[in-house]
Amino acid sequence: MTLAMPKPDAEAMARLPDLLTRLKGVLPADNVIVDPRGLKPYECDALTAYRQPPLAVFLPETVAQVAAILTACDALGIKVVPRGGGTSLSGGSFPLADGVLLAMGKFNRVLEVDIENRCARVQPGVTNLAISKAVEHLGFYYAPDPSSQIACSIGGNVAENSGGVHCLKYGLTTNNLLGLEVVLIDGSVIRLGGKHLDAAGYDLMGVLTGSEGLLGVVTEVTVRILPKPSTARALLIGFPSVESAGDAVAKTIAAGIIPAGMEMMDRPAIHAAEAFCNAGYPLDVEALSIVELDGPPAEVDDLMQRVSEIARDCGAVSIRASNSEDERLAFWAGRKAAFPAVGRLSPDYLCMDGTIPRHRLAEVLTGITRLSGKHGLRVANVFHAGDGNLHPLILYDANLPGELDRAEAFGADILRLCVEVGGVLTGEHGVGIEKRDLMGTMFDEIDLAHQERLKCAFDPNHRLNPGKVFPVLHRCAELGRMHVHRGQLPFPDLPRF
């Protein structure tokens, strides 16, 4: 059940009527939500362990409305949390009890498809998959494909620099962006990039991509679209251990082969996915690798043979190649459904996100198994193995006292292990609140102060999504003296579900 939520502070509550008065006539009445029942669906994102309602939810439909909301909030000192599809697994769009939520779901139109320049202009509320659907009849698609692509918005993908199955060969969100329109906290609208391949000057588009809503609100995105490859085939490879599967991943890349996608699941994830969607996965293996090759038919046939040979050398016990498009899609169906499928194994789970050097994959998998025993919790592992992006799913039951605490400690240990072997805290989910207090494992206070100077350049009063990413609040005026203000974070003790 939901625990009692702390009420918003009195000052923030006192300023809300002024804000609503300022925005009266700017937003339709139906696009402003303030009643408790209406706020209920917005009390959390996909990190559902924590919940609290915002002061209000605004659903703008135009850039002018976004600018007016931000201008009014800045003037009144009210915090703003941008929200796309609400699929953030790191609490990136977790609401503040003394702030408003800026929900961008009504920005949901594909504005233009420009095949001559191989790009599409879309609003931030358009789902990832909808972009590919809008251009598939022309033989094109949008390459980044997070597992949540049916629900996650392209604006959220920009905020978190999302990846997906095909990011190994085709890159993350940042590698597939051409332009952005962004509204800053003072209401000013800036345009970065466009339909051209590159732009002179500072790479501000790169700065905003992955900034987790701390710098501005995206209102338009120009993405690169690609022609569908002439041939795409997949291999389904079973291994006797996760270590042998990890070795095969490293050796495939070392051989100069860059698959379109290279994914991996361990035994618990395999069994859950197979029971969920009957993809035809072997159930007598400890690890399963899905390797997709695309390109001209002759190249694909050659690479399929080479990858199979590498897998056999690493001890593969089963190798099955797709012989039709339906069969290739069936291989991927289980992997794409792995997250909901694991829900069959436990009442709750935490989906972690860390990235490591590929050659340390087997070592880290062994370490995760050891940590599972240490914390007394099961784990199902699903990986973007080709680019070293790990998604361990830590199974727990929130109804049992102390299990969430143990799950969080387990997750923190996994992320520390990723950093220890030369990796990073996140690959595509972002830092949000989930990894905020672990930032010190990667960065010292000087590193973090320099990062927050950039935040201050865009948002000097910390109005946009405060409390996320940075474990310590710095006063912008004092950053020049490197003075660290260890003030109270907006939610030091998060309300849990």
Secondary structure, DSSP 4 states (H G I P E B T S, - for coil): -PPPPPPPPHHHHHHHHHHHHHHBTTB-GGGEE-SHHHHGGGS--S-TTB----SEEE---SHHHHHHHHHHHHHHT-EEEEESSS--SSSTTPPPTTEEEEE-TT---EEEEETTTTEEEE-TTSBHHHHHHHHGGGTEE-----TTTTT-BHHHHHHHT---TTHHHH--GGGGEEEEEEE-TTS-EEEEE-SSS--SS--HHHHHTT-TTSS-EEEEEEEE-EEPPSEEEEEEEEESSHHHHHHHHHHHHHTT---SEEEEEEHHHHHHHHHHH-----SS-SEEEEEEEEESHHHHHHHHHHHHHHHHHTT-SEEEE--SHHHHHHHHHHHHTHHHHHTTT-SEEEE--EE--GGGHHHHHHHHHHHHHHHT--EEEEEEGGGTEEEEEEEE-TTSTTHHHHHHHHHHHHHHHHHHTT-BS-SSS--TTTTGGGGGGT--HHHHHHHHHHHHHH-TT--BSTTSS-SS---GGGGGGT-------S-SS--B-
